[in-house]
């Protein structure tokens, strides 16, 4: 599969002889199985298993690009045997976020040990031409882990973009972009951008160390955008904050698009705060907090959801400051999030202007005279323009559909999404 504008460079760990670098070793599976190779049956695994790697707290394992297949790598965790590793380790791709030469992982990926941080990787399932109805490994996922962070990663073309199994606590998905995930099953359409499950038994750690989805951009997935699901007991402490989720349920024909954000309860101490959502003017199910189940100590505040927002009955710390419908008369709304010095921007161009002005004054490091790259996330690696920040710390962005493009999903019988312009645009603005 070729993605226009993306330079695919497989990741390799730093040279073990180079000061400051650690090495990841490649191992074979049990019983003479072939090594992990990123296929759906043998996904990449990475671990901070101290008993194999001799990692210490705060070690950083840097990865760099490589032009040969010899750079493919795996872990030594052997599934769940080292789920309680005592060391906190960061695995870092050395390129800046959204650089076309970010460290690239070809194939499925699984994180199986505690206390790890994964930053600056592209996860894209190149072999996912036929979306498999029987293989659960077609995604990026955490399983049997606590205290794991995925930050500034891109996840696309999987069965599920990011999957967090129940019983996990302190899982953070921060600043990631997830799109084109899902499949058409024999019974119905499956697959979400983010799928995080609740608990099957009560443990106070879920409230002490909640799962957090924040600063993410999620769009054009097969079913739900961001989906918190009950498990058998409930969803405890799930937080979805500062996210942009738009135009979900677009990969396959569907009668009524699903919610961009869905919390399926019972919900306990859950938070939906300061998010932006959008659906084209088609029949869609609204965003939903609770899905007609009970809510205890809920917080639903300051969400801009012109595609609708339903909240279940229950007790709330706050349920207010939300927008539930399109403005009448039409008045533009632009939301700018500061994500570590880059801007995630949702533009609601209800007035259908040819061009809008984006105020970057509240984004760290965005000063007059600076050069930035404006990226339309619907064609992430191609639809990019540069601009200079003006004296008011603003840039102008075209909302003309003729000035923008949409990436074509990979796989069989998958629909290419419509452009959202001129009515809506989602951009990442970063320093050059």
Beta strands, then each sheet from edge to edge (+ up, - down):
strand 1: 10-13
strand 2: 44-46
strand 3: 59-66
strand 4: 89-93
strand 5: 103-106
strand 6: 109-111
strand 7: 116-119
strand 8: 121-124
strand 9: 139-142
strand 10: 148-151
strand 11: 154-156
strand 12: 160-164
strand 13: 171-174
strand 14: 177-179
strand 15: 183-184
strand 16: 189-190
strand 17: 194-197
strand 18: 212-214
strand 19: 217-219
strand 20: 226-229
strand 21: 235-236
strand 22: 239-241
strand 23: 244-246
strand 24: 261-264
strand 25: 267-268
strand 26: 271-273
strand 27: 276-278
strand 28: 287-290
strand 29: 295-301
strand 30: 304-305
strand 31: 309-311
strand 32: 314-320
strand 33: 333-339
strand 34: 342-348
strand 35: 355-359
strand 36: 371-376
strand 37: 384-388
strand 38: 394-398
strand 39: 424-431
sheet 1: 1+ 3- 4- 7- 10- 13- 18- 22- 26- 29- 25- 21-
sheet 2: 1+ 3- 4- 7- 10- 13- 18- 22- 26- 29- 32-
sheet 3: 2+ 6+ 9+ 12+ 17+ 20+ 24+ 28+ 31+
sheet 4: 5+ 8+ 11+ 14+ 19+ 23+ 27+ 30+
sheet 5: 15+ 16-
sheet 6: 33+ 34- 39+ 36- 37+
sheet 7: 35+ 38-
end
